[in-house]
Amino acid sequence: MSSFERILVFILGPTGSGKSAFALRLAEERGGEIISCDSMQVYRGFDIGTDKPSAEDRARVPHHLIDVADAGTQFHAADFAALASEAIAAVRERERIPLVVGGTGLYFKALEDGLFPGPGRDEAVRSALDAEAGERGPEVLWERLAAVDPAYAAKTGRRDRIRIVRALEVFTLTGRPISEHFKRTEGLLGDERPVKIGLDRPRADLYRRIEERVDRMFDRGLIEETRRLLAGGVPESAAPFKALGYKHVLRLLRGEICPDEAAALTKIDTRHYAKRQMTWFRKMPGVRWIQPDETDPASVLPAPGRAERR
């Protein structure tokens, strides 16, 4: 397989920036398949509120990692990284270009950089450390951290209670410094270095698109979809109901707010979420930021047959 054929593309940006449409055009023009990087589109039945690609779009270009989890399950970044790496390999076997597309920054990071391989939370250990930090101050725990893991302590503020407690929790559970665990963190891309394309829009334009998107969701039947999911036995506590499109519809169905309020609050929450996404993505190294309406999708990749430098 040529170096061009081994190109891996990340297309990222805030909600409403036009990632799906841009990726669809790129995939059609350059022979690609789309791997969704969206923490909510993985759930079956949650279609309108997660703004899944239409059946027509999925017929035009193969899409992966959509509708792969039941509403009652908790889908994690580690699950995404494992499934996405398998999808990338399968797309390569077909000698097509994998396009990882979405707005879930943690999922991109999990795929490229890997996830922390140390232990999960231990409520008993954490509670004891947290109580001690409250009684004696986080500086006392920092001194203890500095004795067992000076490298990590040097990067951690003396009053950074959350990070200090977590580091001591890991050391208590494993007997090894948290800095050693981080050294063992590996991504799933091997020697691949993705071409990262970020979609950027003027704030006013992005907010207009967000408002139009929310209006379309409600017009397409977001309230009815939510009601149907609840009637089908999906509890309000299910993970996908935390998606922006459903939070205020649930309140509406409980009689707490009216439809206009639900739509208005969804727009506000979505704008705030878009700002948080951009904060995350701006810190991601190696992203080429473009204006999607002014850029030919095919131009973001090397010309066919051109060798890509590594």
N, C-alpha and C positions, 0 to 999 in steps of 0.2 A: 504494500500500500504506500502511495506517495506521501510526502510530507504534507502536501496540501490536503489530501484526503483525511489526514489525522488532525486537522484543525478542530479544536473544541471551543465553543463560543458560549460565553455568559452574556445574557441580555438582562439587564437589571434596571431598576428605577422605582420611583414611588407609584402607588396605585393611581390609576388614571392617566399615566404618562404615555400610554399607547404601546406598551411592550408586546402585547399579543399580536396586534396588527402588524407591527414592525417585524416581529419574528416570523409571522406567517408569510410575508412577502419575501423575506430573506430565504426561508426554507424552500419556497417555490422556485425562486430564481437560482439558488445555488445547490439544490439537492440536499435538503436537510430534514431532520425530524426534531420535534419539539419535546423537551422533557420539562414538565411543569415544576417550578420551584415555588410552590404556594402551599402554605401550611394548612389551608382550609379546602382547597380543591381536591385534596386526597379523599374526602369523605363522600360516600355515596348518598344521593338524595338531596344534598345541599347544593343546588345548582344556581338558582337566581341570586341568592345572597352572596355567593362566592364569585359570581360573574365568570362561570366556566365558559370555555370556548363552545360555540354552537356546534350542533351535529354537522352542519355544513362545513365549518372550518376544520373539524376533525376528519371529515371525509377528504378534504383537499390535501391535508398534510397529517401524517401520523403524529399523535400526541401520546405521551407516556406520563405515568404517575398521576393520573386523574381517576377518581373513583376506585381507589385501591384499598380503602379502609372503611369499616363499618362505623356508624355514628357512636356506638357504645365503646369503641376502643380509643386509646390514647396514642396518637401517632407522634413519634418523637423525631428530633433531628437525626439521631442515629439510624432510625428506620429509613428516613429519606436518603441519607448518604449511601446506605447499602443498596437500596433499590435503584437510585440514580446511577451508581457506578455500574450496576448490572445493565441498565438501559443504555448507557453510553457504550458499553462493550458490544451490545447487540446491534446498535446503530452502526458501529464501525464495521461489524461483520457484513453488513449490507452495503458497505462502502459509501455511506452517506455521512453528512456532517451533523453531529449532535449539537443542538441548541438548548442550553439550560436557561429557562426563561421564567422570571418571576420577581417577586418583591420581598421574599422572606430571607432577610440577610443572614440569619443564623444558619439556614440550610445551605446557602452558598459557602459559608465558612466551614461548616461541618464537612462538606464534600471536598473542599480544597485543602483545608488545614488539619482536619481531623477533630475529634472530640476528646475531652479530658478522659484519660483511661483509668483514673483513680476511682475510689469508692463513691457511692451516692451518699445522700444525707443519712445521718444517724441521729434521730431526734433526741435520744437520751444524752449522747455526748454533746451535741450542739446546745441543748438547753442548759447543761451544766456550765459550758464555756461562756455562753451568753449571760447567764446569771452572774458569773464571776466578773465578767467585763462590766456589768451594771453596778456591781458592788464595789469593785476595786479600781475600775477604770480600764479602758482598753490598752493604756500604756503598759500596764503590768503584764498583760498577755503578749504585747509586742516584744517585751524583753525576753519572755520565754520563747517566742518564735525566733528571735534573733539568735538564741543559743542553739536551736536545733536546725535552723534553716536560714543562715545569714544572707544567702543570695536573695531569697524571696523577701526577707524582712527589709533589705536595702531598697526594694522597689515598692514597699508598702508603708503608707503613712502610719505614724504611731497611734493615731486615733481612727484609723480605718477599721472600725469594729467588724464589719461584715467579712472583709478579706482575712483579717487576723483570725477570727473565729473559724472560718472555713479551713485555713491552712493548718491550724492546730487540730481541728477535727480530723483532717486527712492523716496527719502525723499520728494521732492517737489510735486511729483505726488500722494503720498499715505499718507504723514504725519507720516510715520513710518520709523525707521532706517532700512537700508538694512540688517544689522545683524539679525534683527528679521525675515525678509523674508527668509534668509538662514536657520534659525532654523526650518522653516516650510517645508523645502525641504525634500521630502521622495521618496525613490525608489519604484519600482513596484514589488520587489521580496519578500516582506514580511520578514519572518524569514529565507528565503533561503540564503545559503552561497555557491556561485558557486565554483566549482573546476576550477581554472584558469590555463590553459596550454598555455605557450608561445613558439612559434617555433623560434629557434635561429639558424642561420647559419653563418659560417665565411663570412666576407664581400666579399671576392673574389668570393666565391661560390654563394652568393646571387646576386651579380652583374651579374655574368654569366647567372644565371637563368632569371634575369630580361631582359637581352638582347635577350635571346632565346625566351622569352615570347612575347616581342615586335615584333620580326621577325615573329613569328607564327601569330600574329594578322594581320600583313600586308599580309602575305601569304594567310590567310583565307578570305581576302576580306574586310579589314577595310575601305579602300577607297571607295569601292563600297557600303558598308553599309551606310557610311556617305552621299554619294551622293543620295542614295535612301531615307534616312530620310529627307534630304532637299527637295527633289522632292515631298515628301509626305506632305509637309507643315510645318515641324518642323523648327522653326526659329533658327538661329545661337545663339540667346540669351537664348535658352532653357537651363534649369539647367543641364540636363545630358550631354550637349555638353561641359560642363566644365570638364568632366572626362578626365584623362590623355590621353587616347587613341584617343581622337577626336580633341584636341586643335590644333595640328599642321597639322592634315589632313584638317581641315577647311582652314588653311593658304595655304595648297597645292592647294585646289580647287579654291582658290581666285587667284592663280598664283603667290603667293609670294615666294614659295620655291619649290624645286623638291622633288620627293619621297624619295630619299636617305637622304636629309636633314630632312624631316618630321620624318623618322624613327630614325635618330640619335638624334634629339632633344627630341623625345618621350622617348628614353632611358635615356637621361640625366635627364629629369624631373622626371622620375619614380625612378631613383636612389636617387634623392634629397627627393622625397616623402617618400621613404622607410626609409631614415634617420630620417625624422620628425616623422614617425610612431614609430620607435624604441625609440626615445626620450620620446614620450608620454607614451608608454607601460612600459618603465623602471620605470616610476613613479607610475604605478598602483600597489597597495599593493597586496600581496598574490599570485603573479604569480610564477608558477613553470616553469622554462625555461629548455627546452630540445632540443637535436639535433634530428630532425625528422627522419633522415636516420638511426639513431642508436637506436631508441626507438620503441618498439612494441606498437602500439596505445592502445591495450587492457590493457597494464600494467599501464597506467596512472590513472586508476580507481580502486577502491576496487574490490576484487573478488566478483562474483555474490553470493548473500546471506549474504555477510559480512555486518554487521551493520556499518554505518558511524557515527562517533562521531560528535556531534554538540557543 
